[in-house]
């Protein structure tokens, strides 16, 4: 199932491919919409700059997606879709509804470029060096997509630092692979203003690791075993790597 998603050996290279599939899941699952409301009550996970308002970035995105009733602010828009969304203008993040972060704080991302957003990524020099080019490509004519994955000790959609997950090392308190979850992000893009703005969507799935087919579990284990020490540290996988090699 995941043979086209999990790379062996693992790489942090940008792997955006042209995409003609659905940008967002329709209709959205109510479970996600409810979870988004909970996250917004607990944390500051939305942002809309003066530039985003002036350029009507949210309304434009809503129109392109074909919403029957256009959404004209980031909260109404983000609350109506299953995915997290980030909208960039002239290379900077100007609006977002990011309810399900994977260990980072959305508040720290406002106004940043792709280069700045990719700064913490381990072994990410090639990704950072291509950030400006990626931004130009994503705001041109086509949609793109990619997958990002990890093995984590929680089945929650959100791994906000407020729950104890952060970019810094957090304690892994697991003794069995029964407590591991395969976290998969399907990231899709949409040009909003040609050569100026694009929207970036993130759909999160979290699946019990031990319920995956054996062939997929082997792909995951082999890929983790191929990671550098810096990537293992960045993705909080050092202890998990030991566990999956003992119990699988």
Backbone as CSV, one residue per row, in Angstrom:
resi,resn,N_x,N_y,N_z,CA_x,CA_y,CA_z,C_x,C_y,C_z
1,UNK,0.819,-1.209,0.000,0.000,0.000,0.000,0.857,1.266,0.000
2,UNK,2.014,1.199,0.692,2.839,2.391,0.844,4.126,2.350,0.023
3,UNK,4.196,1.439,-0.955,5.449,1.280,-1.700,5.830,2.528,-2.489
4,UNK,4.865,3.367,-2.840,5.170,4.604,-3.561,5.311,5.808,-2.637
5,UNK,5.215,5.573,-1.349,5.269,6.648,-0.361,6.547,6.581,0.463
6,UNK,6.910,5.378,0.881,8.071,5.208,1.757,9.302,4.898,0.923
7,UNK,10.306,5.751,1.021,11.520,5.621,0.215,12.605,4.880,0.993
8,UNK,13.287,3.984,0.284,14.450,3.281,0.822,15.606,3.404,-0.162
9,UNK,16.708,4.062,0.216,16.921,4.678,1.526,16.105,5.963,1.699
10,UNK,15.914,6.337,2.954,15.135,7.528,3.273,15.860,8.780,2.762
11,UNK,15.085,9.749,2.301,15.668,11.003,1.839,14.794,12.180,2.237
12,UNK,15.418,13.324,2.478,14.678,14.553,2.785,14.567,15.447,1.551
13,UNK,14.955,14.935,0.396,14.869,15.737,-0.821,13.408,16.087,-1.113
14,UNK,13.172,17.293,-1.664,11.793,17.626,-2.042,11.314,16.674,-3.126
15,UNK,10.119,16.197,-2.963,9.606,15.184,-3.889,8.200,15.576,-4.332
16,UNK,8.064,16.847,-4.732,6.765,17.339,-5.181,6.510,16.883,-6.613
17,UNK,5.372,16.249,-6.821,5.004,15.767,-8.154,3.739,16.479,-8.624
18,UNK,3.660,16.733,-9.935,2.438,17.322,-10.483,1.253,16.450,-10.119
19,UNK,0.135,17.108,-9.863,-0.999,16.401,-9.282,-2.305,16.895,-9.896
20,UNK,-3.135,15.943,-10.329,-4.430,16.289,-10.899,-5.586,15.699,-10.093
21,UNK,-5.284,15.166,-8.927,-6.320,14.592,-8.074,-7.006,15.660,-7.250
22,UNK,-7.881,15.246,-6.340,-8.599,16.203,-5.490,-7.645,16.916,-4.529
23,UNK,-7.768,18.226,-4.446,-6.908,19.021,-3.560,-7.305,18.822,-2.107
24,UNK,-8.608,18.750,-1.856,-9.103,18.521,-0.504,-10.083,17.354,-0.518
25,UNK,-10.293,16.758,0.647,-11.235,15.658,0.787,-12.651,16.221,0.857
26,UNK,-13.543,15.729,0.007,-14.933,16.170,0.050,-15.876,14.968,0.041
27,UNK,-16.891,14.981,0.904,-17.074,15.963,1.980,-16.082,15.696,3.111
28,UNK,-15.758,16.709,3.899,-14.828,16.488,5.009,-15.454,15.614,6.079
29,UNK,-14.638,14.828,6.743,-15.137,13.999,7.841,-15.403,14.872,9.067
30,UNK,-16.531,14.671,9.687,-16.910,15.492,10.838,-15.901,15.356,11.977
31,UNK,-15.287,14.187,12.079,-14.282,13.958,13.129,-13.168,14.996,13.056
32,UNK,-12.718,15.298,11.845,-11.659,16.289,11.665,-12.158,17.689,12.003
33,UNK,-13.350,18.015,11.560,-13.891,19.352,11.819,-14.063,19.583,13.320
34,UNK,-14.542,18.570,14.022,-14.690,18.687,15.476,-13.328,18.838,16.144
35,UNK,-12.358,18.050,15.688,-11.010,18.125,16.277,-10.387,19.492,16.050
36,UNK,-10.636,20.083,14.898,-10.109,21.419,14.616,-10.648,22.454,15.601
37,UNK,-11.931,22.361,15.895,-12.534,23.304,16.833,-11.911,23.171,18.215
38,UNK,-11.650,21.936,18.633,-11.011,21.704,19.927,-9.625,22.338,19.955
39,UNK,-8.852,22.118,18.890,-7.487,22.669,18.849,-7.510,24.191,18.868
40,UNK,-8.466,24.792,18.179,-8.530,26.260,18.130,-8.903,26.841,19.487
41,UNK,-9.656,26.088,20.273,-9.987,26.540,21.621,-8.783,26.444,22.561
42,UNK,-7.921,25.462,22.299,-6.781,25.222,23.183,-5.549,26.032,22.816
43,UNK,-5.314,26.218,21.510,-4.066,26.825,21.048,-4.334,27.882,19.979
44,UNK,-3.372,28.751,19.792,-3.456,29.738,18.728,-2.951,29.087,17.443
45,UNK,-3.864,28.563,16.646,-3.459,27.806,15.464,-3.963,28.446,14.164
46,UNK,-4.454,29.694,14.255,-4.885,30.404,13.047,-4.176,31.748,12.956
47,UNK,-4.023,32.224,11.729,-3.333,33.501,11.491,-3.752,34.028,10.133
48,UNK,-3.962,35.335,10.066,-4.259,35.983,8.793,-3.685,37.392,8.838
49,UNK,-2.702,37.657,8.009,-2.006,38.940,8.026,-2.804,40.016,7.303
50,UNK,-2.347,41.249,7.466,-2.964,42.374,6.747,-2.821,42.175,5.244
51,UNK,-1.705,41.613,4.819,-1.480,41.353,3.394,-2.498,40.338,2.886
52,UNK,-2.729,39.276,3.664,-3.701,38.256,3.262,-5.093,38.842,3.121
53,UNK,-5.448,39.732,4.030,-6.758,40.369,3.979,-6.859,41.299,2.776
54,UNK,-5.823,42.108,2.578,-5.822,43.058,1.460,-5.911,42.334,0.117
55,UNK,-5.174,41.245,-0.030,-5.134,40.505,-1.295,-6.257,39.464,-1.407
56,UNK,-7.094,39.362,-0.380,-8.214,38.423,-0.361,-7.755,36.992,-0.670
57,UNK,-6.681,36.592,-0.039,-6.098,35.291,-0.345,-7.035,34.143,0.013
58,UNK,-7.708,34.244,1.152,-8.622,33.174,1.556,-9.807,33.108,0.604
59,UNK,-10.399,34.238,0.292,-11.552,34.262,-0.615,-11.176,33.715,-1.982
60,UNK,-10.022,34.088,-2.486,-9.565,33.597,-3.792,-9.397,32.074,-3.766
61,UNK,-8.815,31.571,-2.689,-8.618,30.123,-2.565,-9.965,29.407,-2.545
62,UNK,-10.886,29.954,-1.783,-12.231,29.385,-1.700,-12.904,29.362,-3.068
63,UNK,-12.760,30.434,-3.823,-13.367,30.513,-5.155,-12.785,29.466,-6.090
64,UNK,-11.465,29.311,-6.075,-10.809,28.353,-6.971,-11.245,26.932,-6.650
65,UNK,-11.463,26.655,-5.374,-11.898,25.323,-4.963,-13.378,25.090,-5.260
66,UNK,-14.087,26.133,-5.649,-15.476,25.982,-6.048,-16.469,25.933,-4.907
67,UNK,-16.164,26.583,-3.784,-17.095,26.616,-2.666,-18.379,27.317,-3.080
68,UNK,-19.500,26.717,-2.746,-20.791,27.317,-3.091,-20.953,28.657,-2.385
69,UNK,-20.537,28.695,-1.113,-20.557,29.944,-0.359,-19.113,30.300,-0.042
70,UNK,-18.616,31.355,-0.660,-17.215,31.709,-0.519,-16.867,32.009,0.939
71,UNK,-15.705,31.535,1.331,-15.191,31.813,2.663,-14.223,32.991,2.559
72,UNK,-14.424,33.994,3.401,-13.614,35.193,3.243,-12.663,35.456,4.407
73,UNK,-12.549,34.486,5.340,-11.538,34.623,6.391,-11.015,33.236,6.738
74,UNK,-9.844,33.196,7.331,-9.145,31.924,7.509,-9.872,30.987,8.472
75,UNK,-10.572,31.526,9.459,-11.262,30.654,10.410,-12.458,29.978,9.747
76,UNK,-13.280,30.747,9.022,-14.440,30.138,8.366,-13.998,29.145,7.295
77,UNK,-12.913,29.471,6.589,-12.409,28.570,5.557,-11.818,27.313,6.171
78,UNK,-10.889,27.485,7.098,-10.228,26.331,7.703,-11.178,25.433,8.476
79,UNK,-12.228,26.008,9.018,-13.205,25.234,9.785,-14.119,24.407,8.904
80,UNK,-14.103,24.679,7.608,-15.017,23.987,6.691,-14.329,22.897,5.881
81,UNK,-13.010,22.731,6.055,-12.276,21.709,5.315,-11.568,20.768,6.281
82,UNK,-11.318,19.570,5.825,-10.679,18.550,6.653,-9.201,18.843,6.871
83,UNK,-8.574,19.457,5.887,-7.133,19.651,5.884,-6.707,20.888,6.688
84,UNK,-5.489,20.862,7.174,-4.827,22.098,7.569,-4.495,22.855,6.295
85,UNK,-4.390,24.182,6.392,-4.110,24.987,5.208,-3.140,26.111,5.559
86,UNK,-2.211,26.373,4.644,-1.284,27.501,4.765,-1.250,28.211,3.412
87,UNK,-1.385,29.535,3.421,-1.419,30.298,2.181,-0.223,31.254,2.146
88,UNK,0.543,31.163,1.063,1.755,31.959,0.887,1.528,33.043,-0.156
89,UNK,2.115,34.206,0.097,2.084,35.298,-0.880,3.493,35.868,-1.007
90,UNK,3.982,35.917,-2.246,5.344,36.381,-2.526,6.354,35.695,-1.607
91,UNK,6.155,34.387,-1.455,7.117,33.556,-0.737,6.974,33.512,0.764
92,UNK,6.015,34.271,1.345,5.874,34.306,2.796,4.526,33.742,3.234
93,UNK,4.509,33.105,4.389,3.291,32.525,4.935,2.422,33.636,5.521
94,UNK,1.302,33.923,4.853,0.466,35.060,5.227,-0.858,34.662,5.880
95,UNK,-1.252,33.416,5.778,-2.486,32.966,6.431,-2.402,31.469,6.673
96,UNK,-2.954,31.020,7.808,-2.974,29.580,8.053,-4.043,29.203,9.069
97,UNK,-4.470,27.962,8.958,-5.246,27.261,9.979,-4.533,25.925,10.128
98,UNK,-3.707,25.796,11.158,-2.843,24.636,11.355,-3.192,23.982,12.690
99,UNK,-4.178,23.111,12.645,-4.681,22.478,13.868,-3.912,21.225,14.249
100,UNK,-3.235,20.603,13.271,-2.629,19.295,13.512,-1.122,19.298,13.226
101,UNK,-0.358,20.145,13.911,1.085,20.192,13.670,1.768,18.929,14.171
102,UNK,2.934,18.645,13.624,3.674,17.426,13.977,4.884,17.753,14.847
103,UNK,4.614,18.400,15.981,5.676,18.675,16.942,6.168,20.107,16.960
104,UNK,5.604,20.975,16.117,6.033,22.376,16.066,4.858,23.279,16.398
105,UNK,5.181,24.517,16.760,4.166,25.477,17.184,3.767,26.366,16.007
106,UNK,2.507,26.354,15.571,2.087,27.197,14.457,2.393,28.679,14.664
107,UNK,2.349,29.134,15.902,2.608,30.555,16.170,3.980,31.002,15.693
108,UNK,4.914,30.064,15.647,6.284,30.405,15.250,6.451,30.534,13.741
109,UNK,5.426,30.201,12.964,5.572,30.104,11.511,5.063,31.324,10.750
110,UNK,4.319,32.191,11.394,3.700,33.327,10.707,4.736,34.210,10.017
111,UNK,4.480,34.517,8.751,5.328,35.442,8.013,6.636,34.875,7.508
112,UNK,6.881,33.591,7.730,8.166,33.009,7.343,8.164,32.518,5.901
113,UNK,9.357,32.461,5.316,9.544,31.906,3.977,9.707,30.393,4.077
114,UNK,9.642,29.702,2.926,9.878,28.259,2.935,11.274,27.939,3.459
115,UNK,12.249,28.770,3.110,13.613,28.549,3.595,13.629,28.568,5.127
116,UNK,12.965,29.554,5.706,12.928,29.666,7.167,12.126,28.529,7.788
117,UNK,11.045,28.131,7.141,10.234,27.035,7.662,10.991,25.711,7.633
118,UNK,11.873,25.558,6.642,12.643,24.321,6.517,13.946,24.342,7.316
119,UNK,14.213,25.430,8.005,15.484,25.568,8.728,15.757,24.422,9.704
120,UNK,14.743,23.918,10.446,15.055,22.860,11.416,15.252,21.471,10.805
121,UNK,14.910,21.268,9.539,14.899,19.924,8.952,16.310,19.335,8.887
122,UNK,16.480,18.177,9.471,17.787,17.513,9.455,18.135,17.053,8.040
123,UNK,19.402,17.163,7.685,19.870,16.785,6.348,19.060,17.501,5.263
124,UNK,18.642,18.733,5.561,17.721,19.435,4.668,18.349,20.507,3.809
125,UNK,19.677,20.446,3.585,20.337,21.502,2.805,19.761,21.624,1.397
126,UNK,19.549,20.495,0.742,19.016,20.546,-0.615,17.606,21.129,-0.621
127,UNK,16.804,20.745,0.358,15.447,21.274,0.481,15.485,22.780,0.709
128,UNK,16.353,23.227,1.599,16.453,24.669,1.874,16.958,25.426,0.658
129,UNK,17.954,24.884,-0.008,18.524,25.567,-1.175,17.520,25.711,-2.313
130,UNK,16.541,24.811,-2.349,15.536,24.857,-3.405,14.264,25.598,-2.990
131,UNK,14.248,26.158,-1.786,13.020,26.729,-1.237,12.446,27.831,-2.110
132,UNK,13.278,28.754,-2.564,12.784,29.856,-3.403,12.225,29.323,-4.719
133,UNK,12.917,28.369,-5.312,12.455,27.774,-6.557,11.136,27.032,-6.362
134,UNK,11.032,26.308,-5.250,9.790,25.597,-4.945,8.634,26.574,-4.822
135,UNK,8.866,27.670,-4.128,7.817,28.677,-3.959,7.361,29.227,-5.304
136,UNK,8.302,29.464,-6.206,7.955,29.959,-7.543,7.129,28.930,-8.308
137,UNK,7.537,27.677,-8.245,6.841,26.611,-8.971,5.414,26.440,-8.451
138,UNK,5.246,26.459,-7.129,3.932,26.193,-6.546,2.929,27.311,-6.818
139,UNK,3.430,28.517,-7.102,2.518,29.626,-7.399,2.330,29.826,-8.899
140,UNK,2.842,28.911,-9.696,2.707,29.046,-11.156,1.371,28.474,-11.617
141,UNK,1.378,27.433,-12.446,0.132,26.998,-13.081,-0.439,25.672,-12.599
142,UNK,0.377,24.873,-11.929,-0.044,23.507,-11.649,-0.144,23.232,-10.154
143,UNK,-0.896,22.185,-9.834,-0.933,21.679,-8.469,0.104,20.565,-8.325
144,UNK,0.590,20.387,-7.096,1.584,19.363,-6.794,1.176,18.650,-5.509
145,UNK,1.803,17.497,-5.268,1.562,16.823,-4.001,2.781,16.013,-3.596
146,UNK,2.805,15.651,-2.327,3.828,14.753,-1.803,3.310,14.151,-0.504
147,UNK,4.043,13.148,-0.006,3.709,12.510,1.257,4.871,12.685,2.241
148,UNK,4.519,12.912,3.490,5.498,12.974,4.573,5.002,12.046,5.678
149,UNK,5.898,11.256,6.258,5.459,10.278,7.243,6.416,10.208,8.429
150,UNK,5.901,9.602,9.501,6.731,9.355,10.670,6.085,8.241,11.494
151,UNK,6.838,7.687,12.406,6.327,6.701,13.356,6.328,7.385,14.722
152,UNK,5.153,7.470,15.356,5.004,8.305,16.545,4.311,7.540,17.669
153,UNK,4.441,8.030,18.915,3.843,7.336,20.055,2.462,7.868,20.434
154,UNK,1.694,8.369,19.467,0.359,8.890,19.760,-0.549,8.719,18.549
155,UNK,-1.818,8.447,18.830,-2.802,8.362,17.756,-3.551,9.661,17.551
156,UNK,-3.123,10.732,18.230,-3.788,12.022,18.095,-3.467,12.663,16.748
157,UNK,-4.410,13.388,16.196,-4.141,14.134,14.964,-3.153,15.256,15.218
158,UNK,-3.276,15.897,16.364,-2.395,17.011,16.706,-1.240,16.548,17.578
159,UNK,-0.033,16.973,17.199,1.145,16.775,18.051,1.697,18.144,18.442
160,UNK,0.809,19.017,18.879,1.184,20.368,19.298,2.128,20.297,20.499
161,UNK,3.110,21.187,20.557,4.016,21.192,21.719,3.289,21.306,23.052
162,UNK,2.093,21.884,23.032,1.322,21.995,24.269,0.933,20.651,24.861
163,UNK,0.974,19.598,24.046,0.702,18.249,24.526,1.976,17.533,24.960
164,UNK,3.099,18.202,24.864,4.365,17.584,25.247,5.227,17.162,24.084
165,UNK,4.746,17.391,22.852,5.533,17.084,21.660,6.107,18.386,21.120
166,UNK,7.376,18.404,20.859,7.996,19.627,20.365,9.188,19.287,19.487
167,UNK,9.747,20.329,18.860,10.935,20.148,18.034,12.122,19.694,18.877
168,UNK,12.100,20.015,20.156,13.142,19.544,21.051,12.820,18.116,21.489
169,UNK,13.815,17.442,22.023,13.644,16.021,22.365,12.554,15.833,23.405
170,UNK,11.616,14.958,23.136,10.608,14.616,24.132,10.789,13.160,24.536
171,UNK,10.280,12.849,25.703,10.487,11.514,26.269,9.598,10.490,25.572
172,UNK,10.182,9.404,25.139,9.432,8.305,24.540,9.174,7.263,25.625
173,UNK,7.917,7.107,26.011,7.582,6.163,27.069,6.733,5.038,26.484
174,UNK,7.382,4.195,25.708,6.675,3.068,25.109,7.529,1.818,25.264
175,UNK,6.861,0.693,25.449,7.584,-0.567,25.610,7.133,-1.610,24.594
176,UNK,6.162,-1.226,23.754,5.619,-2.177,22.792,5.255,-1.455,21.503
177,UNK,5.393,-2.157,20.395,4.977,-1.580,19.112,3.463,-1.405,19.043
178,UNK,2.725,-1.984,19.996,1.281,-1.753,20.063,0.975,-0.279,20.306
179,UNK,1.954,0.446,20.847,1.754,1.854,21.174,2.314,2.789,20.109
180,UNK,2.648,2.243,18.937,3.187,3.061,17.854,2.130,3.316,16.781
181,UNK,2.226,4.487,16.179,1.274,4.911,15.154,2.026,5.422,13.932
182,UNK,1.524,5.060,12.771,2.071,5.551,11.505,1.340,6.832,11.146
183,UNK,2.064,7.928,11.165,1.497,9.251,10.883,1.837,9.624,9.445
184,UNK,0.809,9.829,8.632,0.992,10.102,7.209,0.325,11.420,6.844
185,UNK,1.096,12.310,6.237,0.559,13.578,5.746,0.532,13.554,4.222
186,UNK,-0.641,13.804,3.650,-0.735,14.018,2.206,-0.813,15.522,1.997
187,UNK,0.214,16.078,1.381,0.318,17.516,1.185,0.024,17.856,-0.271
188,UNK,-0.929,18.756,-0.487,-1.320,19.167,-1.835,-1.210,20.676,-1.953
189,UNK,-1.031,21.161,-3.188,-0.884,22.601,-3.389,-1.852,23.098,-4.455
190,UNK,-2.097,24.409,-4.409,-3.028,25.035,-5.341,-2.549,26.449,-5.658
191,UNK,-2.274,26.769,-6.944,-1.938,28.152,-7.282,-3.145,29.053,-7.009
192,UNK,-2.903,30.197,-6.385,-3.993,31.108,-6.035,-3.924,32.389,-6.859
193,UNK,-2.762,32.998,-6.940,-2.509,34.130,-7.844,-1.259,33.762,-8.624
194,UNK,-1.376,33.678,-9.930,-0.262,33.166,-10.731,1.018,33.936,-10.465
195,UNK,2.044,33.171,-10.123,3.396,33.675,-9.846,3.473,34.546,-8.593
196,UNK,2.420,34.533,-7.779,2.443,35.337,-6.559,2.014,34.570,-5.308
197,UNK,0.981,33.734,-5.426,0.426,33.112,-4.220,0.015,31.669,-4.481
198,UNK,0.139,30.860,-3.445,-0.326,29.478,-3.511,-0.821,29.033,-2.139
199,UNK,-1.701,28.028,-2.151,-2.202,27.431,-0.920,-1.612,26.029,-0.780
200,UNK,-1.324,25.664,0.450,-0.690,24.391,0.785,-1.594,23.676,1.779
201,UNK,-2.045,22.477,1.440,-2.982,21.734,2.277,-2.314,20.478,2.837
202,UNK,-2.661,20.132,4.072,-2.080,18.968,4.738,-3.205,18.114,5.307
203,UNK,-3.383,16.918,4.760,-4.352,15.973,5.311,-3.606,14.921,6.124
204,UNK,-3.972,14.770,7.382,-3.279,13.878,8.301,-4.077,12.592,8.520
205,UNK,-3.398,11.461,8.393,-3.957,10.162,8.779,-3.036,9.554,9.826
206,UNK,-3.618,8.930,10.837,-2.826,8.269,11.876,-3.349,6.837,12.025
207,UNK,-2.472,5.861,11.739,-2.875,4.453,11.686,-2.066,3.621,12.676
208,UNK,-2.697,2.671,13.383,-1.942,1.809,14.307,-0.870,1.016,13.546
209,UNK,0.357,1.126,13.997,1.471,0.478,13.302,1.271,-1.032,13.199
210,UNK,0.852,-1.660,14.279,0.753,-3.124,14.281,-0.409,-3.658,13.462
211,UNK,-1.290,-2.783,13.008,-2.402,-3.226,12.166,-2.110,-3.039,10.685
212,UNK,-0.932,-2.509,10.374,-0.541,-2.365,8.975,-0.141,-3.729,8.410
213,UNK,-0.276,-3.932,7.100,0.217,-5.168,6.487,1.710,-5.346,6.743
214,UNK,2.151,-6.578,6.855,3.561,-6.853,7.145,4.493,-6.218,6.120
215,UNK,4.065,-6.198,4.859,4.925,-5.632,3.833,5.148,-4.140,4.070
216,UNK,4.128,-3.436,4.562,4.280,-2.008,4.844,5.102,-1.779,6.105
217,UNK,4.916,-2.642,7.096,5.720,-2.521,8.310,7.198,-2.708,7.986
218,UNK,7.503,-3.644,7.102,8.897,-3.857,6.711,9.455,-2.639,5.969
219,UNK,8.653,-2.032,5.095,9.087,-0.821,4.399,9.447,0.276,5.394
220,UNK,8.609,0.447,6.407,8.840,1.481,7.412,10.110,1.199,8.201
221,UNK,10.252,-0.048,8.658,11.439,-0.411,9.446,12.711,-0.229,8.621
222,UNK,12.701,-0.689,7.386,13.885,-0.566,6.535,14.232,0.900,6.277
223,UNK,13.212,1.726,6.080,13.464,3.137,5.827,14.042,3.820,7.066
224,UNK,13.490,3.510,8.232,14.025,4.081,9.478,15.464,3.620,9.699
225,UNK,15.747,2.375,9.384,17.111,1.868,9.552,18.103,2.548,8.610
226,UNK,17.604,3.143,7.536,18.486,3.820,6.580,18.727,5.295,6.927
227,UNK,18.021,5.812,7.943,18.127,7.235,8.286,19.442,7.554,8.977
228,UNK,19.928,8.767,8.737,21.129,9.244,9.424,20.805,9.528,10.885
229,UNK,21.835,9.672,11.685,21.636,9.971,13.103,20.924,11.313,13.289
230,UNK,21.237,12.278,12.454,20.607,13.597,12.589,19.117,13.536,12.260
231,UNK,18.747,12.735,11.259,17.329,12.579,10.914,16.599,11.825,12.022
232,UNK,17.202,10.769,12.541,16.588,10.029,13.644,16.337,10.947,14.838
233,UNK,17.284,11.801,15.134,17.142,12.725,16.255,16.044,13.753,15.969
234,UNK,16.028,14.280,14.758,15.032,15.281,14.361,13.617,14.710,14.402
235,UNK,13.461,13.464,13.992,12.139,12.834,13.941,11.809,12.055,15.219
236,UNK,12.680,12.156,16.248,12.461,11.502,17.538,12.304,9.989,17.393
237,UNK,13.200,9.386,16.630,13.057,7.969,16.297,14.147,7.068,16.873
238,UNK,15.059,7.610,17.665,16.151,6.775,18.164,15.642,5.600,19.002
239,UNK,14.793,5.876,19.976,14.271,4.806,20.822,13.288,3.932,20.051
240,UNK,12.499,4.549,19.171,11.550,3.784,18.370,12.290,2.844,17.430
241,UNK,13.394,3.290,16.883,14.192,2.418,16.011,14.632,1.166,16.773
242,UNK,15.093,1.321,17.988,15.507,0.166,18.777,14.325,-0.777,19.009
243,UNK,13.182,-0.210,19.337,12.002,-1.020,19.639,11.541,-1.833,18.427
244,UNK,11.429,-1.190,17.268,10.898,-1.887,16.098,11.869,-2.936,15.578
245,UNK,13.139,-2.788,15.866,14.096,-3.802,15.420,14.138,-5.007,16.364
246,UNK,13.654,-4.819,17.578,13.577,-5.926,18.541,12.265,-6.681,18.386
247,UNK,11.174,-5.954,18.164,9.849,-6.567,18.198,9.272,-6.852,16.823
248,UNK,10.025,-6.639,15.748,9.531,-6.962,14.415,10.512,-7.872,13.672
